[in-house]
Amino acid sequence: MTKSFESFGLSKPLIRAIHSRVYDVPTPIQQEVIPLILQGKDVLGCAQTGTGKTAAFALPAVEQLLESTSQGEHRLRVLVLSPTRELAVQTTECFEAYSRHTNVRQTVIHGGVGAHPQIQRIRKGMDIVVATPGRLLDLQQQGHLDLSSVQLLIIDEADMMLDLGFIDDVSRIVQLAGNRRQTLLFSATLPEEIQTIAADWLSSPSTVNVVPDAIPIHLIKQSVYHVENINKDLLLIQYLFATPRARTLVFVRTKQDAERVARNINRAKLDALPLHGNKSQGKRRKAIEAFKSEQAPILVATDVAARGLDIDNISHVINYALPEYPEIYIHRVGRTGRAGSKGEAISLVASHERYHLQQIEKLAGISIEVREWHYDDFGNLLQLERAMNFRKRRKSSPPVDTTGKADDALHESESDQQPDWKRGEGKRGKKKKKKKRRRQSKVITMDDINTRGSAGKFTPKKRTLD
């Protein structure tokens, strides 16, 4: 039987905020998690972006603060840890939306921007703080934050915290918030490491897993193109030209790939923006805003930068490179086909990635359709970076001659250039030149002259220009 938000016993200000966001029926994870949190239990939740996970912990967290904030008392009681700046900002916006008719205060803390405005907001008294681990520990060590008052600790995207190496920082924060009454841990996947961590941080937790129901695989059209890395950029661009689509999200493996692929797409007169962890906060925010407003309908992103972003109306998800873990593939594909709409996901699979494809099909229990792409001749229209660099390397290397004449010619040219070459002679010559340059660079200044006539350890040494 489907529940309603009123059945959870939430207060009227929260129900009013929920209806203003046009939410009538809670999602599966909200139906299971909200009652558990209101009962004060620890929760280990497995859910992905787009399942309503943020509201599942934000609504009961605000509900628990209503009594204390109504009396005008504001201090840190709810702490939410997020792995990335974008996810921290997005989570804070969710808290603001649900607490708009209450006296609950919230703020966000993350790196990439100045700390002074964040410190000023903390001094005013905040009930909820959403933070990335690094900046939170910096402010705590400077004495601007007291974590001993935290009653509810929420760790979001724990598996990503593990991948990014934040677990040690999170462990320190868990120890600093030792007076907490309740701990919630959410993760897109539940590997053994996360389960071990949950056993240490949570007390008799209730496990909620809604991943199978979170992503309607049958609504997403999935296909695979077998193509080697050298031709991926060309196939991607031709696919983007030939396919009617709305917002398109392209997942790559590294930040270098994100920059290069975005440049190649822009060379083809298509609007694309890169998104990765090395971008400044301002550039990352502008890229996301442009993608949402369809000014740049193609976003080339890494998993780290795109994790946790909740963007509607994504018609196509393109895996430029397959992820190593099949759970991440399901998480990527889940960005399209939301709210009952249809979506399409394609993957460009090189020969060394076929093992990952087999693991994905095994986990999802499906067989992904394999397609063939017939390349059009772009001629000299596009100078794609990867192909261009590949051609340069081939031109710089000597041609292969099966008759052996090319090798003989090469040896003859080398012998003409260095007829009397001996082992080690070139290295000794370089060292002599280097020493000679160092002697020439030494100069004596007036400070080096000892006017008193005393010599010894107090005599200034000769200085050089190096």
WOWO-V866304 format. One record per run of one state. SS is the DSSP state (@ for helix, = for strand, . for the rest). FROM is the first residue (numbers start at 1). TO is the last residue. If there is no record, write none. Layout:
ss:SS from:FROM to:TO
ss:SS from:FROM to:TO
//
This chain:
ss:. from:1 to:3
ss:= from:4 to:4
ss:@ from:5 to:8
ss:. from:9 to:11
ss:@ from:12 to:20
ss:. from:21 to:24
ss:= from:25 to:25
ss:. from:26 to:27
ss:@ from:28 to:38
ss:. from:39 to:42
ss:= from:43 to:46
ss:. from:47 to:52
ss:@ from:53 to:69
ss:. from:70 to:77
ss:= from:78 to:81
ss:. from:82 to:84
ss:@ from:85 to:98
ss:. from:99 to:105
ss:= from:106 to:109
ss:. from:110 to:115
ss:@ from:116 to:123
ss:. from:124 to:127
ss:= from:128 to:131
ss:. from:132 to:132
ss:@ from:133 to:141
ss:. from:142 to:146
ss:@ from:147 to:149
ss:. from:150 to:151
ss:= from:152 to:155
ss:. from:156 to:157
ss:@ from:158 to:163
ss:. from:164 to:166
ss:@ from:167 to:176
ss:. from:177 to:181
ss:= from:182 to:187
ss:. from:188 to:191
ss:@ from:192 to:201
ss:. from:202 to:205
ss:= from:206 to:209
ss:. from:210 to:210
ss:@ from:211 to:214
ss:. from:215 to:216
ss:@ from:217 to:219
ss:= from:220 to:226
ss:. from:227 to:228
ss:@ from:229 to:242
ss:. from:243 to:246
ss:= from:247 to:251
ss:. from:252 to:254
ss:@ from:255 to:267
ss:. from:268 to:271
ss:= from:272 to:275
ss:. from:276 to:280
ss:@ from:281 to:292
ss:. from:293 to:297
ss:= from:298 to:301
ss:. from:302 to:302
ss:@ from:303 to:306
ss:. from:307 to:313
ss:= from:314 to:319
ss:. from:320 to:325
ss:@ from:326 to:333
ss:. from:334 to:342
ss:= from:343 to:349
ss:. from:350 to:350
ss:@ from:351 to:364
ss:. from:365 to:368
ss:= from:369 to:371
ss:. from:372 to:384
ss:@ from:385 to:396
ss:. from:397 to:404
ss:@ from:405 to:417
ss:. from:418 to:424
ss:@ from:425 to:440
ss:. from:441 to:441
ss:= from:442 to:442
ss:. from:443 to:445
ss:@ from:446 to:448
ss:. from:449 to:463
ss:= from:464 to:464
ss:. from:465 to:466
//
